[in-house]
Amino acid sequence: MALLELKNVNVRYIMKDKKVHACQHVSLEIEEQDSIGIVGESGSGKSTLASAVLRLLPHRITQVDGEILYNGKDLLKLTKDEMDALRWTDLSIVFQKSMSALSPVHKVGAQMEDVYRVHFPNADKNEIKQRVYDLFKVVNLSDRVYELYPHELSGGMMQRVSIALSLLHNPRLLVLDEAT
């Protein structure tokens, strides 16, 4: 069974007098440990598809149909609480605009600690710090980033912090919306 399977997924934005098709008839399968890339022109629906997979689109102005199966479970049929729980444990996303992912008034390390502690409340400070340092190595960041504020980072560094942040809780599925 695929980790993620999209079957004939369609996403439409509902406008006042019409529907705009953002994604049409998208089907794909992703196995555990697979990496795939979805390419297309600006405005072709890549970010919309990423948000649809994680059910992050506003319901009042979007319509999603087809099947989005995660481990055989149709995400489109889950309740909000069930979907929130799944996002909490198994799913993560790095958004296109990583600058808005962190608070400008707290150091990067403190924010990473807060997120880790929410997922692993019994973790001690040394364990958390080591996990963050390990992830910084994975994304090619220096340990000194731990003590910096977000405004002290370049755009590329900020993007890599966002990736590390998304990996903190060991998600099974990580969606990267233009993570370059």
Stockholm file with secondary structure:
# STOCKHOLM 1.0

chainA/1-180         MALLELKNVNVRYIMKDKKVHACQHVSLEIEEQDSIGIVGESGSGKSTLASAVLRLLPHRITQVDGEILYNGKDLLKLTKDEMDALRWTDLSIVFQKSMSALSPVHKVGAQMEDVYRVHFPNADKNEIKQRVYDLFKVVNLSDRVYELYPHELSGGMMQRVSIALSLLHNPRLLVLDEAT
#=GR chainA/1-180 SS CCSEEEEEEEEEEECSSCEEEEEEEEEEEECTTCCCCCCCCTTSSHHHHHHHHTTCSCTTTEEEEEEEEETTEEGGGSCHHHHHHHHHHTEEEECSCGGGGSCTTSCHHHHHHHHHHHHCTTCCHHHHHHHHHHHHHHTTCCGGGGGSCGGGSCHHHHHHHHHHHHHTTCCSEEEESSCC
#=GC SS_cons         CCSEEEEEEEEEEECSSCEEEEEEEEEEEECTTCCCCCCCCTTSSHHHHHHHHTTCSCTTTEEEEEEEEETTEEGGGSCHHHHHHHHHHTEEEECSCGGGGSCTTSCHHHHHHHHHHHHCTTCCHHHHHHHHHHHHHHTTCCGGGGGSCGGGSCHHHHHHHHHHHHHTTCCSEEEESSCC
//
